[in-house]
């Protein structure tokens, strides 16, 4: 079995739910609080590639830190810079396993993934 990593915010109910499901179904996972240990640019780009999405799809667009950019045309690089500067903008939880990743919203999505 591939190593499972969850990128989460412990204050998020979806993240807590995902951790409970991982405890029950894949107990040897790595937990990364990306607010305390921010992602590197390389890791963020890797996750975006594994998710198979555009950077804008990883942004929590209702967060206060994004409101001044809403509706503006931003390059992928600018969006990545925003997520690196304001990690709260990153969708969560992200479950990474091998060469793939998913955003586990709702958390039950991870059951078919792992």
C-alpha positions as CSV (number, residue, x, y, z in Angstrom):
1,X,0.0,0.0,0.0
2,X,1.2,3.5,-0.8
3,X,1.9,6.0,1.9
4,X,-1.1,8.2,2.8
5,X,-0.6,11.9,3.8
6,X,-3.3,14.2,4.8
7,X,-2.8,18.0,4.6
8,X,-5.3,19.5,7.0
9,X,-6.4,22.3,9.3
10,X,-7.3,20.8,12.7
11,X,-10.1,23.5,13.2
12,X,-11.9,22.2,10.0
13,X,-14.7,19.7,10.6
14,X,-14.1,18.0,7.2
15,X,-10.4,17.5,8.2
16,X,-11.3,16.1,11.6
17,X,-13.8,13.7,9.9
18,X,-11.2,12.6,7.4
19,X,-8.7,11.9,10.2
20,X,-11.4,9.7,11.9
21,X,-11.9,7.8,8.7
22,X,-8.2,7.4,8.2
23,X,-7.7,6.1,11.7
24,X,-10.3,3.5,11.0
25,X,-9.2,2.5,7.5
26,X,-5.5,3.4,7.0
27,X,-4.0,4.1,10.4
28,X,-0.4,4.5,9.2
29,X,-0.9,7.9,7.6
30,X,1.1,11.1,7.9
31,X,-0.6,14.2,9.2
32,X,0.5,17.6,8.0
33,X,-1.0,20.8,9.5
34,X,-0.2,23.1,6.5
35,X,-1.0,26.2,8.6
36,X,1.8,25.4,11.1
37,X,4.2,23.8,8.5
38,X,3.5,25.7,5.3
39,X,3.9,23.9,2.0
40,X,6.8,24.7,-0.2
41,X,6.2,25.9,-3.7
42,X,7.4,22.6,-5.1
43,X,5.0,20.6,-2.8
44,X,2.1,22.9,-3.7
45,X,2.7,22.5,-7.4
46,X,3.1,18.8,-7.0
47,X,-0.2,18.5,-5.2
48,X,-2.0,20.6,-7.8
49,X,-0.6,18.3,-10.5
50,X,-1.6,15.1,-8.5
51,X,-5.1,16.6,-8.0
52,X,-5.4,17.2,-11.8
53,X,-6.8,20.7,-11.2
54,X,-6.0,24.3,-12.0
55,X,-4.6,26.4,-9.1
56,X,-7.9,28.4,-8.9
57,X,-9.7,25.2,-8.1
58,X,-7.6,24.8,-4.9
59,X,-8.4,28.2,-3.6
60,X,-11.0,28.8,-0.9
61,X,-12.6,31.8,-2.7
62,X,-14.8,32.9,0.2
63,X,-11.9,33.5,2.6
64,X,-11.2,37.1,3.6
65,X,-7.7,36.9,2.2
66,X,-9.0,36.3,-1.3
67,X,-11.9,38.7,-1.4
68,X,-9.9,41.6,-3.0
69,X,-8.9,39.3,-5.8
70,X,-12.3,37.8,-6.5
71,X,-13.4,38.3,-10.1
72,X,-9.9,39.4,-11.2
73,X,-8.0,37.4,-13.8
74,X,-4.9,36.0,-12.0
75,X,-2.2,33.9,-13.5
76,X,-1.6,30.4,-12.1
77,X,1.7,31.7,-10.6
78,X,0.0,34.5,-8.8
79,X,-2.6,32.1,-7.4
80,X,0.2,29.8,-6.2
81,X,2.0,32.7,-4.6
82,X,-1.3,33.7,-2.8
83,X,-1.7,30.2,-1.4
84,X,1.9,30.1,-0.3
85,X,1.5,33.6,1.4
86,X,-1.9,32.7,2.9
87,X,-2.1,28.9,3.4
88,X,-5.7,29.4,4.8
89,X,-6.7,29.8,1.1
90,X,-5.9,26.1,0.3
91,X,-8.9,23.7,0.1
92,X,-8.8,21.0,2.7
93,X,-8.4,18.2,3.5
94,X,-6.1,17.0,0.8
95,X,-5.3,13.3,0.8
96,X,-2.1,12.3,-1.1
97,X,-1.2,8.7,-1.9
98,X,1.5,7.9,-4.4
99,X,1.0,9.8,-7.7
100,X,-2.5,10.9,-6.9
101,X,-4.4,13.2,-4.5
102,X,-7.9,14.2,-3.8
103,X,-9.7,17.0,-1.9
104,X,-11.8,14.9,0.6
105,X,-14.9,17.1,0.7
106,X,-16.9,15.4,2.0
107,X,-14.4,13.2,4.0
108,X,-16.1,10.0,2.8
109,X,-14.5,10.5,-0.7
110,X,-11.3,9.3,0.7
111,X,-12.7,5.8,1.3
112,X,-12.8,4.9,-2.4
113,X,-9.4,6.7,-2.9
114,X,-7.4,4.8,-0.3
